[in-house]
């Protein structure tokens, strides 16, 4: 096949040896199947080529990029001003965020593709395969029995827990960015990942990610629909009790009756007046 220009530097540097075919093209990148000659033989990997900002349909919303670190203050100022250099720095930060997240999550034991290298807007990583050695299908392309749906749903909740314990929230998790490998689900597409502790939208994003899982698997196991696992996980995270494999109910206790703040303030004011009157009576001389 014709070599995409963005892959030529990797060929020139010997990071890949052959480009076999395009695997897919999505809203933020195109992915190619490539081969790499190594000491143990030929390895098949994939190369994710990020699209330029004007070609992407997924935008770098402030919700995602909030509190992201830049290389230095010069980059930060340029990004804020929107200069040409700043736009380039923002693109580099957007792309490298997935690389950083992959290494961080792989170290935490999360099921993500193994990253190998990142060069000039191209991420070289593991090709996730099915039992026959073919590129693994996406979750949305697979049907499940109710039992399989419950099992995969719980497996993915544990992956979300591992991610959250590592301080990362996917931010765009759905059946379209989960692959079904020979040994279970693998989470992909992480350039929009957010810091759980440093992003004000983290809770809402986690709840949306987990609700997406429940809605998808609820097609096969309807009892998952309407569950509140996202709220439950965030509550455990805030309390510092989040553990992989922990019992989960999918239900969150409703808050007790609404507090009548006005009535409460009136009661406090009445009590204050009564106390003041009592003090005045005690201060008066006997007549």
Secondary structure, 3 states (H helix, E strand, C coil): CCCCHHHHHHHHCCCCCEEEEEEEECCCEEEEEEEEEECCEEEEEEEEEECCHHHCCCCCCHHHHCCCCCCCHHHHHHHHHCCHHHHHHHHHHHHHHHHHHHHHHHHCCCCECCEEEEECCEEEEECCECCCCCECEEHHHCCCCHHHHHHHHHHHHHHHHHHHHCCEECCCCCHHHEEEECCEEEECCCCCCEECCCCCCHHHHHHHHHHHHHHHHCCCCHHHCCCCHHHHHHHHHHHCCCCCCCCCCCCCCCCCCCCCHHHHHHHHHHHHHHHHHHHHHHHCCCC
